[in-house]
């Protein structure tokens, strides 16, 4: 069983940067996919980015070119570097691990709030 703890959220001005971290209690070396999702108030949860065990990455169109996902297997941690932040990036960000099917993941973090002011 793997437990995920999200951190790194906060309040930042538009155009600023934040780096989110997702620390796993166990090894993520064999986890097939690690991902970040977000949910804004009154909206459904949406996919942000994922990174496969091979290192292959994929991004939502809304964040491509601004966000970077990375994983450090030695530290059992996944990161989301967010640059050029916009007010519409405001949401609770969740880390997820081990893709089961579709967008169903086995492990979820508790979420970390990101607020971007204009």
PANUBA-682631 format. One record per residue: residue in three letters; x, y negated, z of N, C-alpha, C, O in turn. Coordinates in steps of 0.05 Angstrom, whole numbers, plus 32768, in hexadecimal, padded with zeros to 4 digits. Layout:
N
VOFI   resn   n.px   n.py   n.pz   ca.px   ca.py   ca.pz   c.px   c.py   c.pz   o.px   o.py   o.pz
VOFI    ALA      X      Y      Z       X       Y       Z      X      Y      Z      X      Y      Z
...
//
This chain:
118
VOFI   resn   n.px   n.py   n.pz   ca.px   ca.py   ca.pz   c.px   c.py   c.pz   o.px   o.py   o.pz
VOFI    UNK   8011   8018   8000    8000    8000    8000   8012   7FE7   8000   8026   7FE6   800E
VOFI    UNK   800A   7FD4   7FF0    8019    7FBB    7FEE   8008   7FA4   7FF7   7FF1   7FA2   7FEF
VOFI    UNK   8012   7F93   8008    8004    7F7B    8010   8012   7F63   8004   802B   7F62   8003
VOFI    UNK   8002   7F50   7FFA    800D    7F38    7FED   8007   7F1F   7FFD   7FF0   7F1C   8006
VOFI    UNK   801B   7F0E   8000    8017    7EF5    800F   801F   7EDE   7FFC   8036   7EDB   7FF4
VOFI    UNK   800B   7ECD   7FF6    8010    7EB6    7FE5   8018   7E9E   7FF5   800F   7E9A   800C
VOFI    UNK   802A   7E8E   7FEA    8032    7E75    7FF7   803C   7E61   7FE3   8040   7E68   7FCC
VOFI    UNK   8040   7E48   7FEC    804C    7E34    7FDB   8039   7E1F   7FD0   8042   7E0C   7FC3
VOFI    UNK   8020   7E22   7FD6    800D    7E0F    7FCD   800F   7DF4   7FDC   801E   7DF3   7FF0
VOFI    UNK   8001   7DE0   7FD2    8002    7DC6    7FDF   7FF5   7DB1   7FCE   7FE7   7DB7   7FBB
VOFI    UNK   7FFA   7D98   7FD6    7FEF    7D81    7FC8   8005   7D74   7FB8   801B   7D6E   7FC3
VOFI    UNK   8000   7D6F   7F9F    8014    7D63    7F8D   8007   7D50   7F7A   7FEF   7D54   7F73
VOFI    UNK   8015   7D3C   7F71    800A    7D2A    7F5E   800C   7D35   7F42   801D   7D47   7F3C
VOFI    UNK   7FFA   7D2C   7F31    7FFB    7D35    7F15   8017   7D30   7F09   8023   7D1B   7F0D
VOFI    UNK   8020   7D44   7EFA    803B    7D43    7EEF   8050   7D50   7F00   8066   7D54   7EF7
VOFI    UNK   8048   7D56   7F18    805B    7D62    7F2B   805E   7D80   7F27   8052   7D8C   7F15
VOFI    UNK   806D   7D8D   7F3A    8073    7DA9    7F38   806E   7DB7   7F53   8071   7DAA   7F68
VOFI    UNK   8068   7DD0   7F52    8066    7DE1    7F69   8070   7DFD   7F62   806E   7E05   7F4B
VOFI    UNK   807A   7E0B   7F75    8082    7E27    7F71   8074   7E39   7F85   8078   7E36   7F9D
VOFI    UNK   8063   7E4A   7F7B    8055    7E5D    7F8C   8065   7E76   7F8F   8073   7E7F   7F7D
VOFI    UNK   8062   7E83   7FA6    806F    7E9C    7FAB   805A   7EB1   7FB4   8046   7EAB   7FC1
VOFI    UNK   805F   7EC9   7FAC    804E    7EE0    7FB4   8061   7EF6   7FBF   806F   7F03   7FB0
VOFI    UNK   8062   7EF8   7FD9    8073    7F0B    7FE6   8065   7F25   7FEC   804F   7F25   7FF7
VOFI    UNK   8070   7F3B   7FE3    8064    7F55    7FE7   8070   7F64   7FFF   8088   7F62   8004
VOFI    UNK   805F   7F72   800E    8069    7F81    8025   8078   7F99   801D   8089   7FA3   802C
VOFI    UNK   8072   7FA4   8005    8081    7FBB    7FFC   808E   7FB5   7FE1   808E   7F9F   7FD8
VOFI    UNK   809A   7FCA   7FD6    80A8    7FC6    7FBD   8095   7FC0   7FA6   8080   7FCE   7FA3
VOFI    UNK   809C   7FAD   7F95    808C    7FA8    7F7D   809A   7FB2   7F64   8091   7FAD   7F4E
VOFI    UNK   80B0   7FC0   7F68    80C0    7FCA    7F51   80AF   7FDB   7F3F   80B1   7FD9   7F26
VOFI    UNK   809E   7FEC   7F4A    808E    7FFE    7F3A   8072   7FF3   7F33   8063   8000   7F25
VOFI    UNK   806C   7FDB   7F3D    8051    7FD0    7F37   8050   7FC8   7F1A   8062   7FBA   7F10
VOFI    UNK   803C   7FD1   7F0C    803C    7FCE    7EEF   8039   7FB1   7EE6   8047   7FA8   7ED3
VOFI    UNK   8028   7FA2   7EF3    8023    7F86    7EEC   801F   7F76   7F06   8012   7F7E   7F18
VOFI    UNK   802C   7F5E   7F07    8027    7F4A    7F1C   801B   7F32   7F0E   8024   7F2B   7EF8
VOFI    UNK   8008   7F26   7F1B    7FFA    7F10    7F0D   7FF2   7EFA   7F21   7FF3   7EFD   7F39
VOFI    UNK   7FEC   7EE3   7F15    7FE0    7ECD    7F24   7FC5   7EC6   7F17   7FC2   7EC5   7EFF
VOFI    UNK   7FB2   7EC1   7F29    7F97    7EB8    7F21   7F92   7E9E   7F31   7FA0   7E97   7F44
VOFI    UNK   7F7D   7E90   7F29    7F75    7E78    7F38   7F57   7E75   7F37   7F4A   7E7E   7F25
VOFI    UNK   7F4D   7E68   7F4C    7F30    7E62    7F4D   7F2C   7E46   7F58   7F33   7E40   7F6E
VOFI    UNK   7F1F   7E36   7F47    7F18    7E1B    7F4E   7EFD   7E1B   7F5B   7EED   7E2D   7F56
VOFI    UNK   7EF6   7E06   7F6B    7EDC    7E05    7F77   7EC6   7E06   7F63   7EC6   7DF7   7F4F
VOFI    UNK   7EB2   7E18   7F68    7E9B    7E1A    7F56   7EA1   7E28   7F3C   7E8F   7E2A   7F2B
VOFI    UNK   7EB9   7E33   7F39    7EC0    7E41    7F20   7EC8   7E5E   7F25   7ECE   7E65   7F3C
VOFI    UNK   7EC7   7E6D   7F10    7ECF    7E89    7F13   7EEE   7E8B   7F14   7EFC   7E79   7F0A
VOFI    UNK   7EF7   7EA1   7F1F    7F14    7EA5    7F20   7F1E   7EA9   7F03   7F11   7EB6   7EF3
VOFI    UNK   7F35   7E9E   7EFD    7F40    7EA0    7EE2   7F5D   7EA9   7EE3   7F6C   7EA3   7EF6
VOFI    UNK   7F65   7EB7   7ECE    7F80    7EC1    7ECB   7F93   7EAA   7EC5   7F8C   7E97   7EB7
VOFI    UNK   7FAB   7EAB   7ED1    7FBF    7E96    7ECC   7FD7   7EA2   7EBD   7FDE   7E98   7EA8
VOFI    UNK   7FE2   7EB7   7EC8    7FFA    7EC3    7EBC   7FFF   7EDF   7EC7   7FF6   7EE5   7EDD
VOFI    UNK   800D   7EEF   7EB8    8016    7F09    7EC3   8032   7F10   7EB9   803B   7F05   7EA5
VOFI    UNK   803E   7F21   7EC8    8059    7F2B    7EC0   8059   7F49   7EC4   8052   7F53   7ED9
VOFI    UNK   8061   7F57   7EB0    8062    7F75    7EB1   807B   7F7F   7EBE   808E   7F6F   7EC2
VOFI    UNK   807C   7F98   7EC4    8094    7FA4    7ED0   80AC   7FA1   7EBD   80C2   7F9F   7EC7
VOFI    UNK   80A6   7FA0   7EA3    80BC    7F9C    7E90   80C6   7F80   7E8F   80DB   7F7B   7E83
VOFI    UNK   80B7   7F6D   7E9B    80BF    7F51    7E9A   80B0   7F41   7E86   80B2   7F29   7E84
VOFI    UNK   809F   7F4F   7E76    808F    7F41    7E62   807A   7F30   7E70   806D   7F39   7E83
VOFI    UNK   8077   7F17   7E66    8065    7F05    7E73   804F   7EFD   7E60   8051   7EFF   7E47
VOFI    UNK   8039   7EF3   7E6C    8022    7EEA    7E5C   8015   7ED3   7E6C   8012   7ED5   7E84
VOFI    UNK   800C   7EBE   7E5D    8001    7EA7    7E6A   7FE6   7E9F   7E5F   7FE0   7EA4   7E47
VOFI    UNK   7FD5   7E94   7E6F    7FBC    7E88    7E65   7FC4   7E6F   7E55   7FD8   7E62   7E5A
VOFI    UNK   7FB4   7E6A   7E41    7FBA    7E54    7E2E   7FBC   7E39   7E3D   7FCB   7E28   7E36
VOFI    UNK   7FAC   7E36   7E53    7FAB    7E1D    7E61   7FC5   7E17   7E71   7FC9   7E00   7E78
VOFI    UNK   7FD5   7E2B   7E75    7FEE    7E27    7E85   8007   7E2D   7E76   801D   7E27   7E7F
VOFI    UNK   8004   7E38   7E5E    801C    7E40    7E4E   802D   7E28   7E49   8023   7E13   7E40
VOFI    UNK   8047   7E2B   7E4D    805A    7E15    7E49   805E   7E04   7E62   8071   7DF4   7E63
VOFI    UNK   804C   7E07   7E76    804F    7DF7    7E8F   8056   7E09   7EA6   8064   7E01   7EB8
VOFI    UNK   804B   7E22   7EA6    804E    7E34    7EBD   8061   7E4B   7EB4   8062   7E53   7E9D
VOFI    UNK   8070   7E55   7EC8    8082    7E6C    7EC3   807F   7E80   7ED9   8081   7E79   7EF1
VOFI    UNK   8079   7E99   7ED2    8078    7EAE    7EE6   8091   7EBE   7EE6   809D   7EC3   7ED0
VOFI    UNK   809A   7EC6   7EFD    80B3    7ED5    7EFF   80B0   7EE9   7F17   80A1   7EE5   7F29
VOFI    UNK   80C0   7EFE   7F16    80BF    7F11    7F2C   80DC   7F18   7F34   80ED   7F1B   7F23
VOFI    UNK   80E0   7F1A   7F4E    80FA    7F23    7F59   80F5   7F3D   7F67   80EC   7F3D   7F7E
VOFI    UNK   80FB   7F53   7F5A    80F5    7F6D    7F66   8105   7F72   7F7F   80FC   7F80   7F91
VOFI    UNK   811D   7F67   7F80    812E    7F6A    7F98   8122   7F5D   7FB0   8126   7F67   7FC7
VOFI    UNK   8114   7F47   7FAC    8107    7F39    7FC2   80E9   7F40   7FC4   80DB   7F36   7FD6
VOFI    UNK   80E0   7F51   7FB2    80C3    7F58    7FB2   80B1   7F40   7FB2   809E   7F3D   7FC0
VOFI    UNK   80B9   7F2D   7FA0    80AB    7F14    7F9F   80A6   7F0C   7F82   80B6   7F10   7F70
VOFI    UNK   808E   7F01   7F7E    8087    7EF6    7F64   8083   7ED8   7F67   8079   7ECF   7F7C
VOFI    UNK   808C   7EC8   7F53    808A    7EAB    7F55   8079   7EA0   7F3E   8077   7EAC   7F29
VOFI    UNK   806E   7E89   7F43    8061    7E7A    7F2E   806B   7E5D   7F2F   8063   7E4E   7F41
VOFI    UNK   807C   7E56   7F1D    8086    7E3B    7F1B   8073   7E2B   7F0A   806D   7E31   7EF3
VOFI    UNK   8068   7E16   7F16    8054    7E05    7F09   805F   7DE9   7F05   8064   7DDB   7F18
VOFI    UNK   8062   7DE1   7EEC    806C    7DC7    7EE5   8056   7DB7   7ED6   8042   7DC2   7ECD
VOFI    UNK   805A   7D9D   7ED5    8047    7D8B    7EC7   802A   7D91   7ED0   8018   7D94   7EBF
VOFI    UNK   8027   7D92   7EEA    800C    7D98    7EF4   7FF7   7D83   7EEE   7FFD   7D6B   7EED
VOFI    UNK   7FDF   7D8D   7EEA    7FC8    7D7C    7EE3   7FB3   7D7F   7EF8   7FB2   7D93   7F06
VOFI    UNK   7FA1   7D6B   7EFB    7F8C    7D6E    7F0F   7F7B   7D87   7F0A   7F71   7D92   7F1D
VOFI    UNK   7F78   7D8F   7EF1    7F68    7DA7    7EEB   7F75   7DC1   7EF4   7F6A   7DD6   7EF2
VOFI    UNK   7F8E   7DBF   7EFD    7F9C    7DD7    7F08   7F95   7DDB   7F25   7F9C   7DEF   7F31
VOFI    UNK   7F86   7DC8   7F31    7F7E    7DCB    7F4C   7F6D   7DE4   7F50   7F58   7DE8   7F43
VOFI    UNK   7F75   7DF5   7F63    7F67    7E0E    7F68   7F75   7E1D   7F7F   7F8A   7E15   7F88
VOFI    UNK   7F68   7E33   7F87    7F76    7E46    7F98   7F83   7E5A   7F86   7F76   7E66   7F75
VOFI    UNK   7F9C   7E5F   7F8A    7FAC    7E71    7F79   7FB0   7E8B   7F88   7FB8   7E8C   7FA0
VOFI    UNK   7FAB   7EA1   7F7A    7FAD    7EBC    7F86   7FC1   7ECD   7F76   7FC1   7ECD   7F5E
VOFI    UNK   7FD1   7EDB   7F85    7FE3    7EEE    7F79   7FD5   7F09   7F78   7FC5   7F10   7F8A
VOFI    UNK   7FDB   7F19   7F64    7FCF    7F33    7F62   7FE4   7F47   7F57   7FF6   7F40   7F49
VOFI    UNK   7FE0   7F61   7F5F    7FF3    7F75    7F56   7FE6   7F8F   7F50   7FD1   7F96   7F5B
VOFI    UNK   7FF2   7F9E   7F3E    7FE9    7FB9    7F35   7FCF   7FB8   7F26   7FBA   7FBB   7F31
VOFI    UNK   7FD2   7FB3   7F0C    7FBA    7FB1    7EFB   7FAE   7FCD   7EF8   7FBB   7FE0   7EF0
VOFI    UNK   7F94   7FCF   7EFE    7F85    7FE8    7EFC   7F78   7FEA   7EE0   7F7C   7FFD   7ED2
VOFI    UNK   7F68   7FD6   7ED9    7F5B    7FD4    7EBF   7F50   7FB8   7EBC   7F48   7FAB   7ECF
VOFI    UNK   7F4F   7FAF   7EA3    7F45    7F95    7E9D   7F53   7F80   7EAE   7F6B   7F7C   7EAB
VOFI    UNK   7F45   7F73   7EC0    7F51    7F60    7ED2   7F4F   7F69   7EEF   7F50   7F59   7F01
VOFI    UNK   7F4A   7F83   7EF2    7F48    7F8E    7F0D   7F63   7F96   7F17   7F71   7FA7   7F0C
VOFI    UNK   7F6B   7F89   7F2D    7F84    7F8E    7F3A   7F80   7F9C   7F55   7F6C   7F98   7F62
VOFI    UNK   7F94   7FAC   7F5C    7F92    7FBB    7F75   7F99   7FAA   7F8E   7F8C   7FAD   7FA3
VOFI    UNK   7FAC   7F98   7F8B    7FB5    7F88    7FA1   7FB1   7F6A   7F9C   7FB4   7F61   7F86
VOFI    UNK   7FA9   7F5C   7FB1    7FA4    7F3F    7FAF   7FB0   7F31   7FC7   7FAF   7F3A   7FDE
VOFI    UNK   7FBA   7F19   7FC2    7FC3    7F07    7FD7   7FAB   7EF8   7FE2   7F95   7EFA   7FD8
VOFI    UNK   7FB0   7EE9   7FF7    7F9B    7EDA    8005   7F95   7EBF   7FF7   7F81   7EB2   7FFD
VOFI    UNK   7FA7   7EB7   7FE6    7FA3    7E9D    7FD8   7FB2   7E86   7FE5   7FB6   7E86   7FFD
VOFI    UNK   7FB9   7E73   7FD4    7FC6    7E5B    7FDD   7FBA   7E43   7FCD   7FB8   7E45   7FB5
VOFI    UNK   7FB4   7E2E   7FDC    7FA6    7E17    7FCF   7FBA   7E05   7FC1   7FCF   7DFD   7FCC
VOFI    UNK   7FB3   7DFE   7FA8    7FC3    7DEB    7F99   7FB0   7DD4   7F92   7F9B   7DD8   7F86
VOFI    UNK   7FB8   7DBC   7F9A    7FA8    7DA4    7F94   7FB9   7D90   7F85   7FCE   7D88   7F8F
VOFI    UNK   7FAF   7D88   7F6E    7FBE    7D75    7F5D   7FAE   7D5B   7F5C   7F97   7D5B   7F52
VOFI    UNK   7FB9   7D45   7F66    7FAB    7D2C    7F66   7FB2   7D1C   7F4D   7FC8   7D1E   7F42
VOFI    UNK   7F9F   7D0C   7F44    7FA3    7CFC    7F2B   7FB0   7CE1   7F32   7FB5   7CD1   7F1F
//
